[in-house]
Amino acid sequence: MSPEKNDAFILISSHEHCEVRQNKENNQHGLFANASFKAGDTIVAFDASKIVDTPNYLTVQVSEHKHIYLFPEYLQYVNHCCEPNVIFNTTTMQLECISDIETGEELRFFYPATEWKIAQQFICNCGKPSCVGLIQGAADTPTEVLNKYKLTDFIKSMAAQYKAFLLML
């Protein structure tokens, strides 16, 4: 993947391994790498600044009734993509690379990889060849789609429970 063009963005804030930029054309914020990373690298550890029992567009799901606001807060700018390069590993509480990332590249994750039921479904505009279109929680995403992605341990557990339940019917 190639890095995003810097002249299309306004720098909002800079952090140790990444920076928040705002797209001049659509005003959308994103988080971009300040260094290159290899698949398997940890970019940053994260924690919960607040814990809630219902999801919203700023939370990441860590258990069935536990959703967290991310700390450091700039991680909220990691956007969705159907060809993600990072995952919020909610077992180790680390933002991990799942593919190589070049300096200047936007950090993106697959929302259903962390969310069983999503707060707000939306039509994806990532433009990637593998785009799944309607983005919804893992519970509503076809298994054949989920099988293509690295999922959090929580989502894998929920999917296995759901599959076992369906087999009992």
Buried (B, 14 or more C-beta within 10 A) or exposed (E): EEBBEEEEBEEBEEEEBBBBBBBEEEEEBBBBBEEBBEEEBBBBEBEBEEEBEEBEEBBBBBBEEBBBBBBBEBBBBBBBBBBBBBBBBBEEBBBBBBBBBBEBBBBBBBBBBBBBBBBEEEEBEBEEEEBBEEBBBBBBBEEEBBEEBBBBEBBBBBBEEBEEEEEEE
